[in-house]
Amino acid sequence: MTEKEKIIDRYEIESDGAKTPIKIVAEGNTRVYKIVIPKIDVATSALLDDIKDKLIRGVEIGADEMQTEDSLENLKKTFKENADAIITEELPKLDEEVRDYFVTSLLNELLGLDEIEFFLADPQLEEVVINSAKEPIRVYHKKYGWLKTNVSPKSEAKIQNYANTIARRIGREITTLNPLLDAHLLSKDRANAILSPISSKGNTITIRKFARDPWTAPDFIMNKTVSSEILALMWLAIQYELNMVVSGGTASGKTSLLNILMPFIQPNHRILSIEDTRELQLPSFLYWCPLVTREPNPEGKGEVSMLDLLVNSLRMRPDRIIMGEVRKQREAEVLFEAMHTGHSVYCTLHADTCSQTITRLTNPPVNIPHSMLDSVHMNVVMFRDRRRGIRRVFELGEFVLEEECLKSGIIKYKPNIIYSWRARDDTIPQVNEPIRLFDELEKHTGLNREEMKEEVDTKKSILDWLVQNNTRQVEEVGKMMNLYYMEKDLVVDAASKNKNPKTLLE
């Protein structure tokens, strides 16, 4: 450690069975993310280079073996066995730390994205960014925000090679004539690449990481993203098939919110999701068919758009349709038509408030008429406070008719905010009573207002019970929701007596 370096945090990440130390350090006014590389003397380094050549010559890699996660795992297993055998024979006294780092680095170089794989193995990171070969790689850490790393790409050609590797594995190309790439890795991480000279500093790659341990409703309550009271109301709305639009800015948690809400759907309902890149991770008990768009090939053929999938999904007898971001008028028209024909629909939209959501929906490029907004029963707005590094439900509201406009024969909707985040004390209090929401629920449930409030209280107590007992894994929460729909009284009784949830799940 240098005199100017101050360690802020340290932990280990695990990649292909090997552990690698990580340090977060302060160097002057900059925080740096450091992968701790074991020291290797010159003689050992030369011997390891010879072993590396033998291993590379001894393994044949077919293109089809790099297409699926299972085949890649089998290839890694074979490679590690060969590496262990050769190292044991030629360097039997090699330090275990050096051995693990050598094998992992070699695996990353031959079968992955080289040193980038270390960042992808860190669950604390959300984003990995390469700007050019002239700059160190930067990462977005869940706790510390943007950090410079101690790893730099060796050359612009190396960055382009990473982009080519990503493209080849999904049957795409990125070239000087086609310099943009939006793709996903086998790990489901989303990758975007732009080649020079379009990116004027140099070739650039941005990887948004796919959560290995998905968020669940108890997580959102524990980290104060949303209260159990609000989630209970959303649960009631989802149970009785009301439509919902989730709004918010980039990386505000829109898809994550949809992800935690989906286990509230009954297990016998058919769910279709339509996304540009697979981000939803639903419990296995749900009857779910995920659909993903496809970009056209270099000849401009083979594109499968969101609109194509949306139109086709209506022929697949869905009970619920989950759609990624609504961007175009035709997509919105088909989506709202699906709402009108009895499908329960959930979608996302870029807007910072309920009022902006109405504006975005009713103006170009989406541009649907106000009359269609009666299909939206709930609008949830997500917010990301970059300064404090938190995400919150900013507003929960509904769209109601403006009385003045109605008198003049013009249909126009305005927001009724039911819950609103208060920054001063970081709470999300209720600010207004629902107007349309309870009317819609009454139509669907036959319950009166008092009975609906009792139902919300019951659901809130179940969510609080899961939080108190740290029942947060996606499959655990999924099984509990499944059990709720099968034997509601059993779950309600267990929650009221604070029994261990695991006794019901065994």
C-alpha positions, 0 to 999 in steps of 0.5 A, spaced: 500 500 500 502 506 498 503 512 503 497 516 499 493 510 498 487 509 504 483 502 504 476 504 504 473 497 503 476 490 502 472 483 500 473 477 495 469 475 489 469 468 486 470 466 479 470 459 476 471 457 483 477 461 485 477 467 490 480 474 488 481 479 493 478 486 491 480 493 495 476 499 494 482 505 496 482 512 496 488 515 492 488 523 493 481 525 491 479 519 487 476 512 489 479 506 486 477 499 485 483 494 485 483 487 483 489 484 487 494 481 483 498 476 486 506 477 485 509 472 481 517 472 480 520 472 473 522 464 473 515 462 475 512 467 470 516 464 465 514 457 467 507 459 467 507 462 460 510 455 457 504 451 461 499 456 458 502 454 451 501 447 452 494 448 455 492 452 449 494 447 444 491 441 448 484 444 448 480 445 441 474 450 442 468 449 437 464 455 435 458 451 438 461 450 444 461 457 446 453 458 444 450 456 450 452 457 458 451 449 459 456 448 453 461 453 456 461 451 463 463 444 460 468 447 456 471 450 462 471 444 467 475 440 462 480 446 461 481 446 469 482 439 469 487 439 464 490 445 467 490 442 474 494 436 471 499 440 468 501 445 474 501 439 479 506 435 474 510 441 473 510 446 478 507 442 484 509 447 490 506 453 486 502 457 491 495 456 491 493 463 490 498 464 484 495 457 481 488 459 482 489 466 479 493 463 473 487 458 471 482 463 472 485 469 468 487 463 462 480 461 462 477 468 462 482 470 456 480 464 452 473 463 453 471 469 456 472 477 456 479 477 459 480 481 465 472 484 464 470 477 467 473 479 474 468 485 474 462 481 471 463 476 477 463 481 482 455 482 485 457 489 488 457 492 481 452 494 476 455 497 470 462 496 467 465 501 462 470 501 457 471 508 454 478 507 450 485 504 451 487 510 453 483 510 460 482 505 465 476 501 466 470 504 470 465 501 474 459 503 478 459 500 485 452 499 488 455 502 495 461 507 492 458 509 485 463 510 479 470 508 481 476 508 476 479 501 476 487 498 476 485 495 469 486 498 463 485 495 456 491 493 452 489 496 446 484 499 441 484 492 437 483 488 444 477 492 445 474 491 438 476 484 439 471 484 446 466 487 441 467 481 436 467 476 441 460 478 444 457 479 437 459 472 434 456 469 440 449 471 438 450 471 431 451 478 429 457 482 427 460 489 429 464 492 423 466 499 421 460 499 416 456 497 422 459 500 428 453 499 433 452 493 437 446 492 442 447 485 445 447 480 451 452 475 454 451 468 456 450 471 463 444 475 461 448 481 462 447 487 457 452 489 452 453 495 448 459 497 444 460 503 439 467 503 435 471 508 433 471 513 429 463 514 431 466 514 439 471 519 438 475 517 444 476 510 441 472 503 441 467 503 447 463 498 451 458 498 456 456 492 460 449 493 464 450 487 469 444 482 470 442 481 477 445 474 479 441 474 486 434 477 484 431 483 488 424 481 491 419 484 495 422 483 502 428 486 499 425 493 497 421 493 503 428 492 507 432 497 503 426 502 504 425 503 496 417 502 498 413 501 504 409 494 505 403 498 505 404 500 498 406 494 496 400 490 499 396 495 495 400 493 488 399 486 490 391 487 491 391 491 484 395 485 481 391 479 484 385 482 481 388 484 474 388 491 474 393 494 469 399 498 471 404 503 468 411 503 471 415 510 470 422 513 471 428 515 469 434 511 466 436 506 472 431 508 477 429 501 478 423 500 473 424 493 471 426 491 478 420 493 481 416 489 475 420 483 477 418 483 484 411 484 483 410 478 478 410 473 484 403 476 486 400 473 480 396 467 480 400 461 478 395 458 473 395 465 469 399 465 463 404 470 463 408 473 456 414 478 457 416 482 451 423 485 452 429 488 448 434 484 453 432 479 458 432 482 465 426 479 468 427 473 473 421 470 475 420 464 480 419 457 477 412 456 479 409 461 474 406 460 468 411 464 464 413 465 457 419 470 456 420 473 449 426 477 446 426 482 440 432 481 435 436 486 431 436 485 423 442 482 420 447 486 416 443 485 410 437 488 414 433 482 414 431 477 420 428 483 425 423 481 430 421 488 433 417 489 440 411 490 435 411 483 432 412 480 439 406 484 441 401 482 436 403 475 436 403 475 443 395 476 443 394 470 439 398 466 445 392 466 449 396 470 455 392 472 461 398 477 463 402 481 458 409 484 461 412 489 456 419 493 456 419 500 455 413 503 450 417 507 445 412 508 439 405 510 437 403 503 434 406 499 440 402 503 445 396 502 440 396 495 440 398 495 448 392 499 450 388 495 445 390 489 449 388 492 455 381 493 452 380 486 450 381 484 457 388 482 458 392 485 464 398 489 462 404 491 465 409 496 462 415 501 463 415 508 460 421 514 461 417 519 465 419 522 472 412 524 475 405 521 474 403 528 470 409 527 465 407 520 464 400 522 462 404 527 457 409 522 454 403 517 453 399 523 449 404 526 445 409 524 440 412 519 439 407 515 443 401 520 442 395 516 444 388 519 445 386 521 452 380 516 452 385 510 452 388 512 459 382 510 462 385 503 461 391 504 466 389 503 473 395 505 477 401 508 475 408 507 479 414 512 478 421 510 480 426 515 482 434 514 483 437 519 488 444 519 485 447 523 491 445 518 496 445 512 492 438 510 493 432 508 489 425 510 491 418 509 489 417 517 488 409 517 486 404 512 486 398 515 483 392 514 478 389 517 472 382 521 473 378 525 468 378 533 469 371 535 471 372 542 467 374 538 461 368 533 461 363 538 462 365 541 455 365 534 452 373 534 452 376 527 455 382 529 458 386 525 464 390 528 470 394 525 475 391 523 482 397 522 487 396 517 492 403 516 495 408 521 494 416 520 497 418 525 502 425 527 501 426 530 508 425 524 512 425 519 507 418 516 507 412 515 502 406 517 506 399 517 503 397 524 500 390 523 497 385 517 497 384 513 491 378 515 487 378 510 481 382 505 484 377 502 489 372 503 484 375 498 479 377 494 485 370 494 487 368 491 480 373 486 480 372 483 487 365 485 489 368 487 496 366 494 499 371 499 501 372 497 508 373 489 506 378 492 501 382 495 506 382 489 511 385 485 505 390 490 504 392 490 511 392 482 511 397 482 505 401 488 509 402 483 515 404 477 510 410 482 507 412 484 514 412 477 516 417 475 510 421 481 512 422 479 519 424 472 518 429 474 512 425 470 507 427 474 501 430 469 495 426 469 489 424 462 489 422 462 497 418 468 496 415 465 489 413 459 493 410 463 499 405 467 494 403 460 490 401 457 497 397 463 499 393 462 493 392 455 494 391 455 502 390 463 504 388 461 511 394 457 512 399 463 510 395 468 514 395 464 520 402 463 520 404 470 519 399 472 525 403 467 529 409 469 526 411 462 525 418 460 521 416 461 514 421 455 512 416 450 516 411 452 510 415 451 505 418 445 506 
